[in-house]
């Protein structure tokens, strides 16, 4: 799943965290 975090593209980690990809 891809969600926008702080105006940047981010992907949800299995641990429920958010990893920055851009």
PyMOL commands that set and color helices and strands:
alter all, ss='L'
color gray80, all
select strands_A, chain A and resi 2-5+8-12+18-20
alter strands_A, ss='S'
color yellow, strands_A
deselect
rebuild
show_as cartoon
